[in-house]
Amino acid sequence: MVAVLPSLLSDQPPEVPQRAGLGDHFHYFRGSSGRRYLFSKVAADELADFQSAVVIFAKRAAAGRVTAHWITLVDPFGRPEGAGRTRRWPPIQPDTLILVHLLSPGDAERRAVVADLSAEPLALAA
């Protein structure tokens, strides 16, 4: 399952990591349900180390926020679900940020995160 997002903008970065000097390592995205999901930034060469996770590909936006453009589930072998051999994996351009969500313990929960974030987003909290 790979979804193209309607340019989903992240919430403000978490304050505590920012004060601790971690910069933009963490980002929240709010789903259409209003629920927020925490994502961690990883390097492109580290992506293969993550299995059974939700992955977002994003670009930098203003004020420490990022705009998500792609979301997918990564299977237990580190491959994107449903991408097949015809898609370039990962879909990375030079300025792409890779963000992973690791807090959903099971497949059903990860699919729910993707569904929530893929739906038409509600207005973001300030």
Steps between C-alpha positions, in 0.01 A plus 500: 500500500660822381289813511567842356394756757325830431803693634438425868669765715652398831399657831758712679805289596493374860635766735701280739727345233552846350614636837727196542681591178349224285372752246257355251561133580136447604179604325130457574240446231130529575261256334146572386385359836685780680749255651869593487772253400867541588759436228881494528732616225743237366775512240439339160770241562332403830156434350579133431547452877132568567244225461128494575474877515308786345726715280436852374701678231486876547651836410597787728242774546502823703554536876647156562206321344507249216258410224437128450455379143514118523406253770549123502523196722833323510465124539700276741774477235541877454315515167210734423167323481354483153781694334595208278806513281378783280533775760826659595560424867540708695350800312775736606613823340792702640284709737272216618460438872427146614285466811405177676221430747594219738235530770229283343557146628307295245410481135141610559616806696752595229232468230271721708774768519544495121123516446463788746785702349395421140149637549420865437675682786316721745627845588819473705528619856704816544 
